[in-house]
Amino acid sequence: MHLRAQLESEEWVAIKELAWPPEPVAYQVDEEMERALLDTLAESYKELVAFFAEAAAEQECTVFWAE
């Protein structure tokens, strides 16, 4: 049985239908905040690249699912 069908069959689980793609939200940020956000994203990207590189070196599978 598909996971979603299994989850929906359980009385204690409620799956909320989300609008996809989500509505964009515009934020106004100053240059300092923009730089901080870019630095954070750059660091997160480096960590993600390292994660996948290590997984590949160890011949490990990585699976991410987003709906």
Residue pairs with C-beta under 8 A, 6 or more apart in sequence:
4 15
7 13
7 15
8 15
20 67
29 37
51 62
52 62
54 60
55 61
55 62
